[in-house]
């Protein structure tokens, strides 16, 4: 326990580095830590297999009526956290999309209808064993298949491909909370991870810290469903993860994906009605 900083649940890297050989240090730092302290328990060594953002304060936004639009928009981004700005951007995107439907398609939807749609979040991970490095691709889309956001990320000191999938699933679950989506379907092509997320039985595998955290996040949703999907059906997230590992480009986009996965997005949108 002396090796863990209990204030933020991270390893004390300087202490570990000065105490153990380099190879042992690397192995210790790669060990997953749960978000909360708990009693130690045995895990199956043979099997590889709290944070909540406040809602945007609309009242505070509207009180700043002395600014012109550009100044006000700048003020919004300066005064709020990154996750709150993402919520704001997605809200603007949904409102603008509804406005276009009204003007061009003569379709009218109430605000309640706009906010009630279920978001689908797909995740996948690529893993470089030589470097203990994982790249993940997370893509959120709405019922018609239009991409709401794409999120490629790279993580260091990941012990296995299985842990990379669990980490990607945890990140996908967290993104739904950060974006204030109340009803989501989370899809991945790792059957073992999906099964662990769907069961209420405490996990005792090597990724139990991630699974435990995912189960805690579920309490913040009105509805969250985990579904297994084939690699072919998960191709957009898979392509994003693979290309992120190859080119190391990490760009968080709202309302689209990076250029190199746009063709895959279009193919997925064509298949979406099925």
Backbone torsions as a table, in degrees:
resi	resn	phi	psi	omega
1	UNK	NA	-26.9	-179.9
2	UNK	-66.1	-16.7	-178.8
3	UNK	-87.2	-5.2	-176.1
4	UNK	-110.7	131.5	173.3
5	UNK	-81.4	104.7	-173.9
6	UNK	-70.5	-17.0	-178.4
7	UNK	-71.0	-30.5	179.5
8	UNK	-132.8	8.6	176.2
9	UNK	55.4	50.7	175.0
10	UNK	-129.0	160.9	178.0
11	UNK	-71.7	144.4	173.1
12	UNK	-81.9	89.2	-170.2
13	UNK	-62.5	-40.6	-178.5
14	UNK	-64.5	-42.2	179.3
15	UNK	-65.3	-43.7	-179.3
16	UNK	-65.2	-42.1	-179.4
17	UNK	-63.5	-37.6	-178.7
18	UNK	-80.9	-11.3	-175.7
19	UNK	-102.6	-36.6	-171.9
20	UNK	-116.9	159.1	173.3
21	UNK	-62.1	162.8	-174.9
22	UNK	-59.4	-43.0	-177.8
23	UNK	-67.0	-36.4	178.3
24	UNK	-71.2	-40.3	178.2
25	UNK	-56.6	-45.3	-178.9
26	UNK	-62.6	-39.9	-180.0
27	UNK	-67.0	-39.6	-179.5
28	UNK	-65.7	-46.8	-176.6
29	UNK	-65.0	-25.9	179.0
30	UNK	-76.6	-12.7	-179.2
31	UNK	-69.1	131.1	-179.3
32	UNK	-71.0	141.3	176.3
33	UNK	-115.2	135.5	175.7
34	UNK	-69.4	155.2	-179.3
35	UNK	-68.2	-24.5	-179.2
36	UNK	-127.2	147.1	177.2
37	UNK	-62.5	147.3	177.6
38	UNK	-156.4	165.9	177.9
39	UNK	-66.7	144.3	178.1
40	UNK	-67.7	147.1	174.3
41	UNK	-148.7	159.8	-178.9
42	UNK	-74.4	142.1	171.8
43	UNK	-114.2	162.8	-179.5
44	UNK	-79.8	99.8	-175.6
45	UNK	-65.4	-19.7	-178.7
46	UNK	-79.3	-13.0	-176.6
47	UNK	-108.6	117.9	174.9
48	UNK	-69.0	-24.7	-179.4
49	UNK	-82.6	NA	NA
50	UNK	NA	-42.4	-178.1
51	UNK	-78.8	121.2	-176.9
52	UNK	-136.1	126.8	-179.1
53	UNK	-88.5	137.4	179.5
54	UNK	-68.9	149.7	177.9
55	UNK	-68.0	151.7	176.9
56	UNK	-61.4	138.1	179.0
57	UNK	-92.1	96.3	-178.8
58	UNK	-63.0	-34.6	-178.4
59	UNK	-62.6	-41.7	179.4
60	UNK	-65.1	-37.6	178.7
61	UNK	-61.4	-46.2	-173.3
62	UNK	-72.4	-21.6	-179.5
63	UNK	-70.7	-22.4	179.4
64	UNK	-83.7	67.4	-175.3
65	UNK	-95.1	5.4	179.1
66	UNK	-91.4	-3.2	-177.0
67	UNK	-100.1	148.9	171.0
68	UNK	-75.2	174.5	-170.7
69	UNK	-61.4	-45.6	-178.1
70	UNK	-63.8	-42.9	177.8
71	UNK	-63.7	-41.8	179.8
72	UNK	-63.9	-43.7	-179.8
73	UNK	-63.9	-40.3	176.1
74	UNK	-62.8	-41.6	179.2
75	UNK	-60.7	-40.9	179.4
76	UNK	-58.0	-45.8	-176.7
77	UNK	-74.0	-31.1	179.5
78	UNK	-72.1	-37.9	-171.7
79	UNK	-84.6	-9.6	-173.5
80	UNK	-122.2	159.8	-179.4
81	UNK	-72.0	169.2	-179.2
82	UNK	-61.0	-42.9	-178.2
83	UNK	-66.7	-37.3	177.6
84	UNK	-66.9	-37.0	177.0
85	UNK	-64.6	-34.7	177.5
86	UNK	-65.2	-42.3	177.2
87	UNK	-59.8	-44.4	-179.4
88	UNK	-60.5	-44.5	-179.2
89	UNK	-63.9	-42.7	-179.6
90	UNK	-67.4	-35.1	177.1
91	UNK	-64.3	-44.2	177.1
92	UNK	-61.6	-40.3	-179.9
93	UNK	-62.4	-43.2	-179.3
94	UNK	-65.8	-41.8	179.9
95	UNK	-66.2	-42.4	-179.6
96	UNK	-66.0	-39.4	177.2
97	UNK	-62.7	-39.7	178.0
98	UNK	-67.0	-37.4	177.8
99	UNK	-62.3	-43.6	179.2
100	UNK	-63.5	-38.3	177.4
101	UNK	-62.7	-40.1	179.6
102	UNK	-63.8	-43.6	-174.9
103	UNK	-76.0	-46.6	-170.4
104	UNK	-96.6	-31.7	-177.0
105	UNK	-108.4	-3.1	-178.8
106	UNK	57.2	34.6	179.1
107	UNK	-106.1	131.7	-178.5
108	UNK	-121.6	129.9	178.1
109	UNK	-131.0	143.0	177.8
110	UNK	-75.9	164.7	177.5
111	UNK	-60.7	-33.6	179.1
112	UNK	-65.2	-38.9	179.3
113	UNK	-66.5	-42.6	179.5
114	UNK	-59.5	-41.5	-176.4
115	UNK	-82.2	-6.0	-173.4
116	UNK	-95.8	-9.0	-173.6
117	UNK	-66.8	151.7	-179.8
118	UNK	-91.4	132.2	179.7
119	UNK	-97.4	138.0	175.3
120	UNK	-105.0	127.8	-179.9
121	UNK	-117.1	117.6	177.8
122	UNK	-102.3	141.3	179.1
123	UNK	-133.9	152.4	172.3
124	UNK	-158.3	162.6	-178.3
125	UNK	-138.4	146.0	170.9
126	UNK	-113.5	148.0	-172.9
127	UNK	-134.9	132.8	175.0
128	UNK	-110.3	98.4	-174.1
129	UNK	-61.0	-36.7	-177.1
130	UNK	-59.2	-34.4	-176.1
131	UNK	-109.1	2.7	-174.7
132	UNK	51.1	44.4	-175.6
133	UNK	-119.3	138.8	179.5
134	UNK	-125.3	140.3	172.7
135	UNK	-120.5	137.3	-178.4
136	UNK	-125.4	150.8	175.0
137	UNK	-122.4	124.5	179.8
138	UNK	-126.0	126.7	-177.7
139	UNK	-130.4	124.8	177.0
140	UNK	-107.4	135.4	-179.1
141	UNK	-139.4	159.5	178.7
142	UNK	-98.2	-176.2	-168.3
143	UNK	-60.6	-28.1	-179.4
144	UNK	-88.5	2.3	178.3
145	UNK	91.5	-2.5	179.0
146	UNK	-71.1	134.1	-178.2
147	UNK	-73.0	127.3	175.6
148	UNK	-87.9	-41.2	176.4
149	UNK	-159.7	156.5	173.0
150	UNK	-130.5	138.1	-172.2
151	UNK	-136.8	96.5	172.0
152	UNK	-90.3	139.1	179.2
153	UNK	-142.3	155.7	177.8
154	UNK	-124.5	134.3	179.4
155	UNK	-124.8	142.7	177.1
156	UNK	-101.2	164.2	175.6
157	UNK	55.5	47.2	174.1
158	UNK	-100.8	127.5	-166.1
159	UNK	-79.4	-21.7	-175.8
160	UNK	-160.5	165.9	175.6
161	UNK	-64.2	-34.1	178.9
162	UNK	-64.5	-42.9	177.2
163	UNK	-65.1	-34.4	178.4
164	UNK	-63.2	-41.6	178.1
165	UNK	-64.7	-41.3	179.0
166	UNK	-64.5	-40.4	178.6
167	UNK	-64.4	-40.6	178.2
168	UNK	-64.5	-39.8	178.5
169	UNK	-65.0	-42.8	178.0
170	UNK	-61.3	-41.8	-179.8
171	UNK	-65.9	-39.8	177.9
172	UNK	-61.9	-41.8	179.4
173	UNK	-65.4	-40.1	179.5
174	UNK	-67.0	-37.9	-179.6
175	UNK	-61.2	-40.0	177.3
176	UNK	-58.4	-39.1	177.3
177	UNK	-68.5	-46.7	-178.7
178	UNK	-59.4	-34.9	-178.7
179	UNK	-85.8	-0.5	177.2
180	UNK	64.9	30.7	175.2
181	UNK	-84.4	123.8	-174.4
182	UNK	-85.1	-29.1	-178.3
183	UNK	-127.9	119.4	-178.1
184	UNK	-137.0	155.2	168.2
185	UNK	-117.3	122.6	-179.4
186	UNK	-106.1	121.3	-175.3
187	UNK	-117.9	139.8	176.0
188	UNK	-151.8	159.9	-178.7
189	UNK	-98.7	12.6	173.1
190	UNK	-97.4	99.7	-174.8
191	UNK	-61.2	-39.7	-178.3
192	UNK	-62.4	-44.1	180.0
193	UNK	-65.7	-43.0	179.3
194	UNK	-60.9	-42.9	179.0
195	UNK	-61.6	-41.6	-179.6
196	UNK	-65.2	-35.9	-180.0
197	UNK	-71.8	-29.4	-175.9
198	UNK	-82.8	-21.3	-177.6
199	UNK	-93.0	148.9	177.8
200	UNK	-92.0	-2.5	179.4
201	UNK	-71.2	129.9	179.8
202	UNK	-55.4	131.7	-178.0
203	UNK	-82.9	141.3	178.6
204	UNK	-128.8	30.2	176.6
205	UNK	-90.8	-176.1	-179.7
206	UNK	-71.4	-8.2	178.9
207	UNK	-113.4	23.2	-174.7
208	UNK	-61.1	-31.0	179.9
209	UNK	-62.6	-42.0	178.7
210	UNK	-68.3	-43.9	-178.2
211	UNK	-64.0	-41.3	178.6
212	UNK	-60.4	-41.9	-179.7
213	UNK	-67.2	-38.6	177.1
214	UNK	-60.6	-44.4	179.5
215	UNK	-61.7	-34.9	177.0
216	UNK	-67.5	-39.2	-179.9
217	UNK	-64.6	-30.4	-177.5
218	UNK	-60.5	-26.6	-179.2
219	UNK	-67.1	-16.5	-177.4
220	UNK	-92.5	-3.4	177.8
221	UNK	-98.8	152.3	165.8
222	UNK	-74.8	-37.4	179.3
223	UNK	-155.2	128.4	177.3
224	UNK	-141.8	120.2	-177.2
225	UNK	-118.0	132.0	175.3
226	UNK	-99.9	131.9	-178.5
227	UNK	-133.9	136.5	173.3
228	UNK	-79.6	140.1	177.7
229	UNK	-136.6	148.3	-179.1
230	UNK	-67.8	162.6	177.9
231	UNK	-58.3	-39.0	179.4
232	UNK	-62.6	-40.9	179.9
233	UNK	-73.4	-17.9	-178.3
234	UNK	-105.1	24.4	-169.0
235	UNK	-64.6	-32.4	-177.7
236	UNK	-67.7	-47.8	177.8
237	UNK	-65.1	-37.9	179.7
238	UNK	-63.2	-46.1	179.3
239	UNK	-62.2	-41.4	-180.0
240	UNK	-63.1	-43.2	179.4
241	UNK	-65.3	-45.9	-177.4
242	UNK	-63.6	-45.7	-178.7
243	UNK	-70.1	-31.8	176.3
244	UNK	-65.0	-39.7	176.6
245	UNK	-64.6	-37.7	-176.1
246	UNK	-74.4	-45.0	-172.6
247	UNK	-108.1	-5.3	175.5
248	UNK	59.3	27.9	176.7
249	UNK	-93.8	122.6	-179.6
250	UNK	-120.4	105.2	-179.4
251	UNK	-133.0	119.4	178.4
252	UNK	-85.9	117.5	-176.7
253	UNK	-118.2	137.4	174.0
254	UNK	-102.5	124.6	176.9
255	UNK	84.7	13.8	179.7
256	UNK	-176.7	-175.9	178.5
257	UNK	-130.0	167.6	177.9
258	UNK	-64.5	158.4	-172.5
259	UNK	-56.4	-38.6	-174.3
260	UNK	-72.2	-7.1	176.0
261	UNK	-117.3	7.8	-178.6
262	UNK	-63.4	-39.2	179.5
263	UNK	-63.3	-39.8	178.4
264	UNK	-66.6	-36.7	177.7
265	UNK	-60.7	-44.2	-178.5
266	UNK	-64.0	-40.3	177.6
267	UNK	-64.2	-39.9	179.1
268	UNK	-65.5	-37.5	-179.6
269	UNK	-67.4	-34.5	177.5
270	UNK	-66.1	-36.6	-178.7
271	UNK	-81.8	-16.4	-170.3
272	UNK	-53.6	-43.1	-177.9
273	UNK	-58.9	-25.4	178.5
274	UNK	-73.9	NA	NA
